[in-house]
Amino acid sequence: MCSATLAARGNLIGRDQGLLWHPYAPLDGDAPYAVTSAEGTRLRLAAADGSGFEAVDAMSSWWSAVHGYRHPVLDRALLGQAARFSHVMFGGLTHEPAVVLAEQLTALAPAGLAHVFLADSGSVSVEVAMKLAVQYQRATGHPGRTGFLALRGGYHGDTFAAMSVCDPVDGMHAEFPSLVAEQRFLPRPPAARLVNGRLVADAREVTAWVDVLERTVARHAGALAAIIAEPVLQGAGGMHVYAPECLAAAARVAREHGLLLILDEIATGFGRTGRLFAAEWAAVAPDIMCVGKALTGGYLTLAAMLCTSAVADAVTGSPLRALLHGPTFMGNPLACAVASASLGLLAEVPWRGQVATIEAGLADSLAPAAGLSCVRDVRVLGAVGVVELKGPVDVPALTRAALERGVWVRPFRNLVYTMPPYISSADDVARIGAGICAAVEAVHG
Ligand SMILES: *Cc1c(COP(=O)(O)O)cnc(C)c1O
């Protein structure tokens, strides 16, 4: 390679800055780290100052890389499909990767979810779920039911309809006045803690919350299409674990008043909370469910919206007959093939045991953080560990401190959290926990 190319490559981070937007970051924000390789649970990173790190991945690239990086089975599925065809339009055409994936999804999903819409990202699948709920209500004689009831502290994506059901303050609705629809919100459901494998909450807080739920729905049902929620674990809105009884009550009240229940399992789906879908914690089956993130094992962007036959049949029986959505890259064969292989792997690997081992390992290794004066709470559910600080995290300093201890984390707000790949060894998990505790102590004391 000529030296000019090498120099240009060496300055990758400098070239990125001011050129590329990164998620929720200013164009001239803190320098990112450059990834030079990723394999298994390990990332090799380079910093702007030229230093290099080998780090244990504590993030699964935002809940997605559950089988780790460069998994031979997923690599093979992707390359195999690329050798057949990479993409064809889904209008008027179908293909084996999409059909097989939809069959797998409906077999795995909570009872009754029998139809699949393939979307290109989690946010888009939420848009589609919301459209479907509105179309369902109109088709069943309730054209006024166009609103949604969501939870404070929720996160459902970054497109405008998805944003409208995110927490209105965190989601910065005020920045986009006429673009974000006004929805109704319930308070954040009361926190629950894992005790001997059960999620336990304060019974009085649960009763009070359910009371607000019942009164809100009774008053506004005529204008509501659906209740939308992340089951049991609110992710990007605060890593909040809540009482399954609240979810069960939402399902019951929705049914009583003719609202649909949309469960957003984009973060929680495919085993992350210790159950295949987090809805199982409350023994609830939604009318509509969204999955994404781990769907392709972190390889490609793909999400899916599943619904019951009752919902699908109503739309099919309406004058429009169709669900009004159809992205260009709908059902992308590469993404479907790798998703199919990832679900196949989940069926083969002992993920329940892996997640249980990570849960125990995180509970042990994050426990010391609870003794730090800057820490408000430490909580673990499945392969998710959270250290909540009393104040905002110094993200660049904490990221660096963790990297110096061999761990890649990406905190936000007052949360330092981890959701390791399921293939993480006990040593990986111990290193993640110890690295987080030490980095929090070093940066925030
Ligand atoms: C990440 C996430 C989304 C949005 O998914 P994208 O693929 O980023 O559009 C929606 N809902 C939940 C619960 C998520 O965690």
The ligand as an ORCA input file, in Angstrom:
! r2SCAN-3c Opt
* xyz 0 1
  C     -33.790      0.241     19.284
  C     -35.225      0.230     19.545
  C     -36.153      0.670     18.584
  C     -35.733      1.264     17.263
  O     -35.062      0.357     16.458
  P     -34.127      0.913     15.258
  O     -33.682     -0.329     14.554
  O     -33.001      1.657     15.921
  O     -34.953      1.794     14.420
  C     -37.486      0.594     18.889
  N     -37.913      0.094     20.069
  C     -37.053     -0.351     21.008
  C     -37.585     -0.913     22.282
  C     -35.686     -0.277     20.790
  O     -34.841     -0.682     21.740
*
